[in-house]
Amino acid sequence: MDVKKIILGVLVGLSVFGIIVYSVNTDKSLIQLFIGFILFIFPIMFVSSFGSTFAAFTLTIYVAVIGYIIYIYKFYDTLIGLLLAIIIGGSIAFFRIGKYEIFSSKEYIKDSVKNMED
């Protein structure tokens, strides 16, 4: 495992912990924090996989509507949940699991027989 990834993981963990401790100590609404996190975690995680203009348009409309609802109803503590979603979702999008080849038992047998012959 790469040392940079370990250090970045520790920094992300400490950042999330710090934001949650700040929210508790300043009497922020944890329910609004959770709602903001849930509303924004999936769009942020999958923003890098949007390849079409329609998907980007849909994401923009979604964020605009949610932002308007937050502003109208004064759910400003959901912005802390948005910050958590950016930190966690961004790191998930950045460190996404790479593509891999599916295991085939037939190919494994062929390769092992071929290696035995060599």
Backbone as JSON Lines, residues from 0, in Angstrom:
{"i":0,"aa":"M","n":[0.84,-1.18,0.0],"ca":[0.0,0.0,0.0],"c":[0.88,1.24,0.0]}
{"i":1,"aa":"D","n":[0.45,2.24,-0.71],"ca":[1.21,3.47,-0.87],"c":[1.11,4.31,0.4]}
{"i":2,"aa":"V","n":[2.21,4.88,0.81],"ca":[2.27,5.69,2.03],"c":[1.41,6.95,1.88]}
{"i":3,"aa":"K","n":[1.38,7.52,0.68],"ca":[0.58,8.73,0.46],"c":[-0.9,8.44,0.69]}
{"i":4,"aa":"K","n":[-1.35,7.27,0.27],"ca":[-2.75,6.91,0.47],"c":[-3.06,6.73,1.95]}
{"i":5,"aa":"I","n":[-2.14,6.19,2.69],"ca":[-2.33,6.01,4.13],"c":[-2.41,7.37,4.82]}
{"i":6,"aa":"I","n":[-1.5,8.26,4.47],"ca":[-1.5,9.6,5.07],"c":[-2.78,10.34,4.7]}
{"i":7,"aa":"L","n":[-3.21,10.26,3.45],"ca":[-4.44,10.91,3.03],"c":[-5.65,10.32,3.74]}
{"i":8,"aa":"G","n":[-5.66,9.01,3.95],"ca":[-6.74,8.37,4.68],"c":[-6.82,8.84,6.12]}
{"i":9,"aa":"V","n":[-5.66,9.0,6.75],"ca":[-5.63,9.51,8.12],"c":[-6.13,10.94,8.16]}
{"i":10,"aa":"L","n":[-5.72,11.76,7.19],"ca":[-6.18,13.15,7.15],"c":[-7.69,13.25,6.92]}
{"i":11,"aa":"V","n":[-8.22,12.4,6.05],"ca":[-9.67,12.38,5.81],"c":[-10.4,11.97,7.08]}
{"i":12,"aa":"G","n":[-9.9,10.95,7.75],"ca":[-10.52,10.51,9.0],"c":[-10.5,11.58,10.08]}
{"i":13,"aa":"L","n":[-9.37,12.25,10.23],"ca":[-9.28,13.32,11.21],"c":[-10.17,14.51,10.85]}
{"i":14,"aa":"S","n":[-10.28,14.8,9.56],"ca":[-11.15,15.9,9.12],"c":[-12.61,15.59,9.44]}
{"i":15,"aa":"V","n":[-13.05,14.37,9.13],"ca":[-14.43,13.98,9.42],"c":[-14.68,14.02,10.92]}
{"i":16,"aa":"F","n":[-13.74,13.5,11.7],"ca":[-13.88,13.53,13.15],"c":[-13.97,14.97,13.66]}
{"i":17,"aa":"G","n":[-13.12,15.84,13.14],"ca":[-13.12,17.23,13.56],"c":[-14.42,17.94,13.23]}
{"i":18,"aa":"I","n":[-14.98,17.66,12.06],"ca":[-16.24,18.29,11.66],"c":[-17.38,17.8,12.54]}
{"i":19,"aa":"I","n":[-17.41,16.52,12.86],"ca":[-18.46,15.99,13.73],"c":[-18.33,16.55,15.14]}
{"i":20,"aa":"V","n":[-17.11,16.63,15.67],"ca":[-16.91,17.2,17.0],"c":[-17.32,18.67,17.01]}
{"i":21,"aa":"Y","n":[-16.96,19.42,15.98],"ca":[-17.38,20.82,15.88],"c":[-18.89,20.94,15.87]}
{"i":22,"aa":"S","n":[-19.56,20.07,15.12],"ca":[-21.02,20.11,15.04],"c":[-21.66,19.83,16.39]}
{"i":23,"aa":"V","n":[-21.13,18.89,17.12],"ca":[-21.69,18.56,18.43],"c":[-21.43,19.69,19.43]}
{"i":24,"aa":"N","n":[-20.23,20.25,19.42],"ca":[-19.88,21.29,20.38],"c":[-20.58,22.62,20.12]}
{"i":25,"aa":"T","n":[-20.97,22.89,18.89],"ca":[-21.65,24.15,18.58],"c":[-23.15,23.97,18.45]}
{"i":26,"aa":"D","n":[-23.66,22.85,18.93],"ca":[-25.1,22.56,18.93],"c":[-25.74,22.64,17.55]}
{"i":27,"aa":"K","n":[-25.05,22.13,16.56],"ca":[-25.62,22.01,15.23],"c":[-26.56,20.8,15.21]}
{"i":28,"aa":"S","n":[-27.5,20.83,14.31],"ca":[-28.47,19.74,14.2],"c":[-27.82,18.53,13.52]}
{"i":29,"aa":"L","n":[-27.69,17.44,14.26],"ca":[-27.09,16.24,13.69],"c":[-28.02,15.59,12.67]}
{"i":30,"aa":"I","n":[-29.32,15.8,12.83],"ca":[-30.27,15.27,11.84],"c":[-30.09,15.99,10.51]}
{"i":31,"aa":"Q","n":[-29.95,17.3,10.55],"ca":[-29.72,18.04,9.3],"c":[-28.37,17.69,8.7]}
{"i":32,"aa":"L","n":[-27.37,17.48,9.54],"ca":[-26.06,17.05,9.06],"c":[-26.18,15.73,8.32]}
{"i":33,"aa":"F","n":[-26.9,14.78,8.92],"ca":[-27.09,13.47,8.3],"c":[-27.87,13.58,7.0]}
{"i":34,"aa":"I","n":[-28.92,14.4,6.98],"ca":[-29.72,14.59,5.76],"c":[-28.86,15.19,4.65]}
{"i":35,"aa":"G","n":[-28.06,16.2,4.98],"ca":[-27.18,16.8,3.98],"c":[-26.16,15.81,3.45]}
{"i":36,"aa":"F","n":[-25.66,14.96,4.33],"ca":[-24.7,13.94,3.9],"c":[-25.36,12.95,2.94]}
{"i":37,"aa":"I","n":[-26.55,12.47,3.3],"ca":[-27.24,11.49,2.47],"c":[-27.64,12.08,1.12]}
{"i":38,"aa":"L","n":[-28.07,13.34,1.11],"ca":[-28.51,13.96,-0.15],"c":[-27.37,14.15,-1.14]}
{"i":39,"aa":"F","n":[-26.16,14.33,-0.64],"ca":[-25.06,14.7,-1.53],"c":[-23.98,13.64,-1.69]}
{"i":40,"aa":"I","n":[-23.98,12.57,-0.92],"ca":[-22.88,11.6,-1.0],"c":[-22.85,10.88,-2.35]}
{"i":41,"aa":"F","n":[-24.01,10.44,-2.84],"ca":[-24.0,9.67,-4.09],"c":[-23.69,10.54,-5.31]}
{"i":42,"aa":"P","n":[-24.25,11.74,-5.44],"ca":[-23.83,12.56,-6.59],"c":[-22.34,12.88,-6.59]}
{"i":43,"aa":"I","n":[-21.77,13.1,-5.42],"ca":[-20.34,13.44,-5.36],"c":[-19.49,12.21,-5.67]}
{"i":44,"aa":"M","n":[-19.92,11.04,-5.2],"ca":[-19.14,9.82,-5.47],"c":[-19.11,9.5,-6.96]}
{"i":45,"aa":"F","n":[-20.22,9.75,-7.65],"ca":[-20.32,9.33,-9.04],"c":[-20.16,10.47,-10.03]}
{"i":46,"aa":"V","n":[-19.73,11.64,-9.59],"ca":[-19.6,12.77,-10.49],"c":[-18.53,12.51,-11.55]}
{"i":47,"aa":"S","n":[-17.51,11.76,-11.23],"ca":[-16.45,11.49,-12.21],"c":[-16.89,10.5,-13.27]}
{"i":48,"aa":"S","n":[-17.95,9.74,-13.01],"ca":[-18.4,8.76,-14.01],"c":[-19.47,9.33,-14.94]}
{"i":49,"aa":"F","n":[-19.87,10.59,-14.72],"ca":[-20.83,11.21,-15.63],"c":[-20.12,11.6,-16.9]}
{"i":50,"aa":"G","n":[-20.49,10.97,-18.0],"ca":[-19.82,11.27,-19.26],"c":[-20.69,12.05,-20.22]}
{"i":51,"aa":"S","n":[-21.98,12.16,-19.94],"ca":[-22.86,12.83,-20.88],"c":[-23.29,14.19,-20.35]}
{"i":52,"aa":"T","n":[-23.76,15.02,-21.26],"ca":[-24.24,16.33,-20.85],"c":[-25.56,16.23,-20.11]}
{"i":53,"aa":"F","n":[-26.36,15.22,-20.44],"ca":[-27.64,15.05,-19.74],"c":[-27.41,14.73,-18.27]}
{"i":54,"aa":"A","n":[-26.43,13.89,-17.97],"ca":[-26.13,13.55,-16.58],"c":[-25.63,14.78,-15.82]}
{"i":55,"aa":"A","n":[-24.79,15.58,-16.46],"ca":[-24.31,16.81,-15.83],"c":[-25.45,17.79,-15.62]}
{"i":56,"aa":"F","n":[-26.36,17.87,-16.59],"ca":[-27.53,18.73,-16.46],"c":[-28.41,18.28,-15.3]}
{"i":57,"aa":"T","n":[-28.65,16.98,-15.21],"ca":[-29.48,16.44,-14.13],"c":[-28.84,16.71,-12.78]}
{"i":58,"aa":"L","n":[-27.54,16.52,-12.66],"ca":[-26.83,16.79,-11.41],"c":[-26.92,18.26,-11.03]}
{"i":59,"aa":"T","n":[-26.79,19.15,-12.01],"ca":[-26.88,20.58,-11.75],"c":[-28.27,20.97,-11.27]}
{"i":60,"aa":"I","n":[-29.3,20.44,-11.91],"ca":[-30.67,20.73,-11.49],"c":[-30.91,20.19,-10.08]}
{"i":61,"aa":"Y","n":[-30.42,18.99,-9.8],"ca":[-30.58,18.38,-8.47],"c":[-29.94,19.25,-7.39]}
{"i":62,"aa":"V","n":[-28.71,19.68,-7.63],"ca":[-28.01,20.51,-6.65],"c":[-28.71,21.86,-6.49]}
{"i":63,"aa":"A","n":[-29.2,22.44,-7.59],"ca":[-29.89,23.73,-7.51],"c":[-31.2,23.62,-6.72]}
{"i":64,"aa":"V","n":[-31.96,22.57,-6.94],"ca":[-33.23,22.39,-6.22],"c":[-32.96,22.15,-4.74]}
{"i":65,"aa":"I","n":[-32.01,21.28,-4.43],"ca":[-31.69,21.02,-3.02],"c":[-31.15,22.28,-2.35]}
{"i":66,"aa":"G","n":[-30.31,23.04,-3.05],"ca":[-29.8,24.29,-2.52],"c":[-30.91,25.3,-2.26]}
{"i":67,"aa":"Y","n":[-31.87,25.37,-3.14],"ca":[-33.01,26.27,-2.97],"c":[-33.85,25.85,-1.75]}
{"i":68,"aa":"I","n":[-34.08,24.56,-1.6],"ca":[-34.85,24.06,-0.45],"c":[-34.1,24.36,0.85]}
{"i":69,"aa":"I","n":[-32.79,24.19,0.85],"ca":[-31.99,24.5,2.03],"c":[-32.1,25.98,2.37]}
{"i":70,"aa":"Y","n":[-32.06,26.83,1.36],"ca":[-32.14,28.28,1.58],"c":[-33.53,28.7,2.07]}
{"i":71,"aa":"I","n":[-34.57,28.19,1.44],"ca":[-35.94,28.59,1.79],"c":[-36.3,28.17,3.21]}
{"i":72,"aa":"Y","n":[-35.98,26.93,3.57],"ca":[-36.36,26.42,4.89],"c":[-35.29,26.65,5.97]}
{"i":73,"aa":"K","n":[-34.21,27.32,5.59],"ca":[-33.12,27.67,6.51],"c":[-32.52,26.46,7.21]}
{"i":74,"aa":"F","n":[-32.3,25.39,6.42],"ca":[-31.64,24.19,6.92],"c":[-30.13,24.34,6.68]}
{"i":75,"aa":"Y","n":[-29.53,25.33,7.31],"ca":[-28.13,25.64,7.03],"c":[-27.17,24.59,7.58]}
{"i":76,"aa":"D","n":[-27.61,23.81,8.54],"ca":[-26.74,22.76,9.08],"c":[-26.54,21.62,8.1]}
{"i":77,"aa":"T","n":[-27.38,21.53,7.06],"ca":[-27.17,20.5,6.04],"c":[-25.9,20.78,5.24]}
{"i":78,"aa":"L","n":[-25.44,22.04,5.27],"ca":[-24.21,22.37,4.56],"c":[-23.0,21.68,5.21]}
{"i":79,"aa":"I","n":[-23.07,21.42,6.49],"ca":[-22.0,20.66,7.14],"c":[-22.02,19.22,6.64]}
{"i":80,"aa":"G","n":[-23.23,18.69,6.45],"ca":[-23.35,17.36,5.85],"c":[-22.82,17.34,4.44]}
{"i":81,"aa":"L","n":[-23.04,18.43,3.7],"ca":[-22.48,18.56,2.35],"c":[-20.96,18.54,2.41]}
{"i":82,"aa":"L","n":[-20.38,19.22,3.39],"ca":[-18.93,19.22,3.54],"c":[-18.41,17.81,3.82]}
{"i":83,"aa":"L","n":[-19.11,17.08,4.68],"ca":[-18.72,15.68,4.95],"c":[-18.84,14.84,3.68]}
{"i":84,"aa":"A","n":[-19.91,15.06,2.91],"ca":[-20.09,14.31,1.67],"c":[-18.99,14.62,0.67]}
{"i":85,"aa":"I","n":[-18.55,15.87,0.63],"ca":[-17.46,16.24,-0.29],"c":[-16.17,15.55,0.14]}
{"i":86,"aa":"I","n":[-15.89,15.53,1.44],"ca":[-14.65,14.91,1.92],"c":[-14.68,13.4,1.71]}
{"i":87,"aa":"I","n":[-15.74,12.75,2.15],"ca":[-15.81,11.28,2.05],"c":[-16.07,10.84,0.62]}
{"i":88,"aa":"G","n":[-17.05,11.46,-0.05],"ca":[-17.36,11.09,-1.43],"c":[-16.24,11.39,-2.39]}
{"i":89,"aa":"G","n":[-15.54,12.5,-2.15],"ca":[-14.4,12.82,-3.01],"c":[-13.27,11.82,-2.87]}
{"i":90,"aa":"S","n":[-13.03,11.38,-1.64],"ca":[-11.97,10.38,-1.46],"c":[-12.39,9.03,-2.02]}
{"i":91,"aa":"I","n":[-13.68,8.7,-1.93],"ca":[-14.15,7.44,-2.53],"c":[-14.02,7.51,-4.05]}
{"i":92,"aa":"A","n":[-14.38,8.66,-4.64],"ca":[-14.27,8.81,-6.1],"c":[-12.81,8.79,-6.54]}
{"i":93,"aa":"F","n":[-11.94,9.36,-5.72],"ca":[-10.52,9.42,-6.09],"c":[-9.84,8.06,-5.95]}
{"i":94,"aa":"F","n":[-10.17,7.32,-4.9],"ca":[-9.53,6.03,-4.65],"c":[-10.42,4.87,-5.07]}
{"i":95,"aa":"R","n":[-11.16,5.06,-6.11],"ca":[-12.07,4.02,-6.59],"c":[-11.31,2.75,-6.97]}
{"i":96,"aa":"I","n":[-11.98,1.64,-6.8],"ca":[-11.37,0.36,-7.13],"c":[-11.22,0.25,-8.64]}
{"i":97,"aa":"G","n":[-10.05,-0.13,-9.09],"ca":[-9.79,-0.23,-10.51],"c":[-10.48,-1.42,-11.16]}
{"i":98,"aa":"K","n":[-10.51,-1.39,-12.47],"ca":[-11.13,-2.5,-13.21],"c":[-10.26,-3.74,-13.07]}
{"i":99,"aa":"Y","n":[-10.92,-4.86,-13.07],"ca":[-10.2,-6.12,-12.93],"c":[-10.84,-7.15,-13.85]}
{"i":100,"aa":"E","n":[-10.08,-8.19,-14.11],"ca":[-10.56,-9.26,-14.98],"c":[-11.25,-10.31,-14.11]}
{"i":101,"aa":"I","n":[-12.42,-10.73,-14.54],"ca":[-13.19,-11.72,-13.79],"c":[-12.48,-13.07,-13.86]}
{"i":102,"aa":"F","n":[-12.45,-13.77,-12.73],"ca":[-11.78,-15.06,-12.65],"c":[-12.54,-16.1,-13.46]}
{"i":103,"aa":"S","n":[-11.82,-16.84,-14.28],"ca":[-12.4,-17.92,-15.07],"c":[-11.66,-19.21,-14.72]}
{"i":104,"aa":"S","n":[-12.4,-20.18,-14.22],"ca":[-11.76,-21.45,-13.85],"c":[-11.24,-22.19,-15.07]}
{"i":105,"aa":"K","n":[-11.92,-22.06,-16.21],"ca":[-11.46,-22.72,-17.44],"c":[-10.13,-22.15,-17.9]}
{"i":106,"aa":"E","n":[-10.0,-20.82,-17.84],"ca":[-8.75,-20.18,-18.22],"c":[-7.63,-20.56,-17.24]}
{"i":107,"aa":"Y","n":[-7.96,-20.69,-15.96],"ca":[-6.99,-21.06,-14.95],"c":[-6.45,-22.47,-15.23]}
{"i":108,"aa":"I","n":[-7.35,-23.38,-15.57],"ca":[-6.93,-24.75,-15.88],"c":[-6.05,-24.77,-17.12]}
{"i":109,"aa":"K","n":[-6.44,-24.01,-18.16],"ca":[-5.64,-23.96,-19.37],"c":[-4.25,-23.39,-19.1]}
{"i":110,"aa":"D","n":[-4.2,-22.34,-18.3],"ca":[-2.91,-21.74,-17.97],"c":[-2.04,-22.66,-17.14]}
{"i":111,"aa":"S","n":[-2.63,-23.38,-16.2],"ca":[-1.85,-24.28,-15.36],"c":[-1.33,-25.47,-16.18]}
{"i":112,"aa":"V","n":[-2.15,-25.97,-17.1],"ca":[-1.68,-27.07,-17.97],"c":[-0.57,-26.58,-18.87]}
{"i":113,"aa":"K","n":[-0.73,-25.37,-19.38],"ca":[0.3,-24.79,-20.25],"c":[1.59,-24.57,-19.47]}
{"i":114,"aa":"N","n":[1.52,-24.13,-18.24],"ca":[2.7,-23.9,-17.43],"c":[3.38,-25.22,-17.05]}
{"i":115,"aa":"M","n":[2.61,-26.28,-16.89],"ca":[3.2,-27.58,-16.56],"c":[3.98,-28.14,-17.73]}
{"i":116,"aa":"E","n":[3.5,-27.83,-18.96],"ca":[4.18,-28.32,-20.16],"c":[5.51,-27.6,-20.37]}
{"i":117,"aa":"D","n":[5.59,-26.36,-19.92],"ca":[6.83,-25.57,-20.14],"c":[7.9,-25.96,-19.23]}
